[in-house]
Amino acid sequence: MAKPDRKRDTNVPSTIAGFYLQIILACYEICRDDIREVGVETDADVVVIDNGGEKAYIETKLHAKELGRSSEDVKKTIYNFYNGYARSDKIKSMYFVTNVKAQDSDKAFFDAWNTGKQDADEKRFIKEVILRKSIVAHAECKSYYEQFCTEMKKTKPKDKDGYVDELVQEVFDGTGCYPYERFAVENDECTYLEFIQKLQFRFLDKDKKDLLEEIERRTKDKIRADYKLLKENAAHQDLTDHGADDVFCMLVKIFFDRIVENSQNKTEQIVSVEEYQDCLRLYYNNRRVSEEMFIFKQCLEDLSFDEEVTLYDLDLGRVEDEAYFKCYSTVKDMFIKKLYNEKGKLDFMYPYLLQVERKDQIREISLAMTELIRMLAVILYREKLSVDKVELFFSKCLNNIHIVGKILCCHKHVYGKTNFKDIFRKLVDEIPILSEEFPDA
């Protein structure tokens, strides 16, 4: 009785690596300029459509050893591209891309092919490849081949089935009894020369891991460059390495999701450059909100500290001090609510506070906020006004303070980091009582 050898034929790391190459190559292509759409496993491993609607078909292969013209992947790619070619598809170019180098014996052949010139050797090679594949993949050609095998068995019996080499010899070097067109697909949409000119072989001579890392690095470089050019990113902020990783992973997920959808729904949906741009915008907006919230919370923490210093001398047992503290607390609540509205958006944090370049600048801003709140509290307290008489307006920064019947402080021309100080000076100039409280403003 035969005993199990405990082996499992379920591990396919090379297949998964090859599929990952398709995904990250698609991510790279969707980031390129003048590209409209990119698909994975839609007529080719990767299909790239430019803004003019012309397509580039890319077949990707990862290997451990050199490839030659007789390699199965080379022959399979030639047959699939030739058999599936149609002018209506607007195929501008086709590529066979692999990480390894060409075998020395075939390097000159592929170099000559990539020049786009046809000679007898290349034409014979293409026709033979197409014949050998047609008698297996094409029903009509396969039927004629089976008839050929039946005839050959009468004169050249074999222990095993198969007379492919004999058929090739008869078709190309025989008496003409077995015409080529009977056993091979012939595409009226293109000549052999046109096919040669469209198909390019790229032997990159790189380790698998090195190639994957290089494509990923180049993709992230392009993501960083495009991020700086976003219309929303008016300040042209740089994208961090972590941010580039996040956007790259978002792209990978989009392509995987599209592949799953196509598999489930039997469709060939592809990814548009708008979806890539949406990834950049989504990250930009999420990052902005994250940074705004960090700065906002930091400002509030610093504000609490500054308040202790500002209000240190108050004696809440005294009626005057308690009245002033009530004004201060009311203005502070109004100020903070104005900063952070009911929709969760920080009204002036992005264009103003995100200009901070150092953490100590957040301290400067929170201190300025404290001073401004104290100024307004002094006005309300001294003038015996209620807080509903105060209006704050935000437009790129705090540039309008309106106290009904008292002041209208407008600084629309000020958008720099000294904006708070300019407001201080304006208030002190217009409200005499403030010059006593803030002589250095």
C-alpha positions, 0 to 999 in steps of 0.5 A, spaced: 500 500 500 502 506 498 503 511 503 502 519 503 508 523 502 505 529 506 506 533 500 501 539 498 501 542 492 497 548 494 503 553 495 503 558 489 508 564 492 510 565 485 503 566 482 501 571 488 508 575 487 506 576 479 499 578 481 502 583 486 507 586 480 500 587 476 497 591 482 503 595 483 504 596 476 497 599 475 498 603 481 504 606 477 501 607 471 494 611 474 499 616 477 502 617 470 501 624 466 496 624 460 493 617 463 485 616 463 484 609 466 488 603 468 485 596 468 488 589 471 486 583 468 481 586 462 484 584 456 491 584 458 495 583 465 495 591 465 491 595 460 493 603 460 488 608 456 491 615 455 487 621 454 486 620 447 483 613 448 489 609 445 491 603 449 497 600 451 497 592 453 502 590 458 503 582 460 508 582 466 512 576 468 516 574 474 521 569 473 528 566 477 531 564 470 533 568 464 527 567 458 528 566 451 524 565 445 522 558 446 519 560 453 512 558 454 510 565 457 513 569 450 510 564 446 503 565 450 504 572 450 505 573 442 499 568 441 494 572 445 496 579 443 496 577 436 489 573 436 486 578 440 488 584 436 483 589 433 483 595 430 477 598 433 480 597 440 485 603 438 491 599 441 497 603 440 502 598 443 503 592 447 509 590 452 512 583 454 515 585 461 519 581 465 524 582 471 529 577 468 534 578 462 534 575 455 538 569 454 544 570 451 543 566 445 536 570 443 538 577 446 540 579 438 533 576 436 529 580 441 533 587 440 532 586 432 525 585 434 524 591 438 527 596 432 520 594 429 523 591 423 521 584 420 526 579 417 524 572 415 527 569 422 522 573 425 516 572 421 517 565 421 518 565 429 511 568 429 507 564 424 510 558 428 508 560 435 501 562 432 500 555 429 503 551 435 498 555 440 492 555 435 492 547 434 491 547 442 487 553 443 482 554 437 477 549 436 477 549 428 485 549 428 485 543 433 480 539 429 484 540 423 490 538 427 487 531 429 485 529 422 493 530 421 495 526 427 490 520 424 493 520 417 500 520 420 499 514 425 498 510 419 505 511 416 509 514 423 505 510 429 508 513 435 507 510 442 504 517 445 500 522 441 502 528 438 505 530 431 506 537 432 513 537 430 511 533 424 506 538 422 510 544 423 515 541 418 510 539 413 507 546 413 513 550 412 518 546 409 513 540 405 510 540 399 504 544 400 499 539 402 498 542 409 496 549 408 498 554 414 491 557 414 488 551 416 492 550 422 493 557 424 489 563 426 490 569 421 488 576 423 486 580 418 486 586 422 494 587 422 500 584 418 506 581 421 510 587 420 504 591 424 504 586 429 512 586 430 512 594 431 506 594 436 509 589 441 515 590 445 519 586 449 522 589 456 527 584 459 529 588 466 534 584 469 532 585 476 531 581 482 524 580 483 524 584 490 528 589 487 523 590 481 517 591 486 520 596 490 523 600 485 516 600 482 513 602 488 518 607 490 517 611 483 509 610 484 510 614 491 515 619 488 509 621 483 504 621 489 508 626 493 509 630 486 501 630 485 499 631 492 503 638 492 499 640 486 492 639 488 488 645 487 486 644 495 493 644 497 494 651 496 500 652 501 503 646 497 504 642 503 509 636 502 506 629 503 510 625 508 513 618 507 507 615 511 502 619 507 505 617 501 504 609 504 497 611 505 495 613 499 499 608 495 495 603 499 488 606 498 490 605 490 492 598 491 485 597 495 481 600 489 484 595 484 483 589 488 476 591 489 475 592 482 478 585 480 473 582 485 467 586 482 469 584 475 470 577 478 463 577 481 459 581 476 463 578 470 465 585 468 471 589 466 471 595 470 477 599 470 480 605 475 480 612 472 485 617 474 479 621 478 479 615 483 486 616 484 485 624 485 480 622 490 485 618 494 489 624 494 484 629 496 481 624 501 488 624 504 489 631 504 482 633 507 483 627 513 490 630 514 488 637 515 482 635 520 487 631 524 492 636 524 487 642 525 484 638 531 491 637 534 492 644 534 486 646 536 486 641 542 493 644 544 491 651 543 485 649 548 491 646 553 495 652 552 489 657 553 488 654 560 495 655 562 495 662 560 488 663 563 491 661 570 496 666 569 492 672 566 486 671 572 491 669 577 490 676 581 482 675 581 479 675 587 472 671 586 470 673 593 469 681 590 463 683 586 467 686 581 472 681 580 467 675 579 463 680 574 469 680 570 470 673 570 463 672 568 464 676 562 471 673 561 468 666 561 462 668 557 467 671 551 471 665 552 465 660 550 463 664 545 470 665 542 471 657 542 464 655 539 466 660 533 472 657 532 469 650 532 462 650 529 457 645 529 459 641 523 465 639 526 469 644 522 475 649 524 473 655 521 480 659 521 484 653 523 486 651 516 488 657 513 491 661 519 493 656 525 496 651 520 501 656 518 505 654 524 512 651 523 514 649 530 510 647 536 512 653 540 508 657 535 502 654 537 503 657 544 504 664 541 497 663 538 494 660 544 497 666 548 494 671 543 487 668 543 487 669 551 489 676 550 484 677 545 479 674 550 481 678 555 480 684 551 473 683 549 472 681 556 474 688 559 470 692 554 464 688 556 465 689 563 467 696 563 462 698 558 456 694 561 455 690 555 452 683 554 455 678 550 450 678 545 452 685 543 459 682 540 460 678 533 466 675 531 467 674 523 471 669 520 474 669 513 481 666 512 482 669 519 479 672 525 478 679 521 472 682 524 470 684 531 463 688 531 461 690 538 454 693 537 454 701 538 462 701 540 466 698 534 467 695 528 474 692 527 476 690 520 482 687 518 481 684 511 488 686 509 491 682 514 492 674 513 499 673 516 502 670 523 501 677 526 494 678 525 492 678 532 497 683 534 494 688 529 487 686 532 490 688 538 493 695 536 486 696 532 482 695 539 487 699 543 487 705 538 479 705 538 477 703 545 481 708 550 479 704 556 484 698 553 490 703 553 490 702 561 489 695 561 494 693 555 499 699 555 504 695 551 499 692 545 
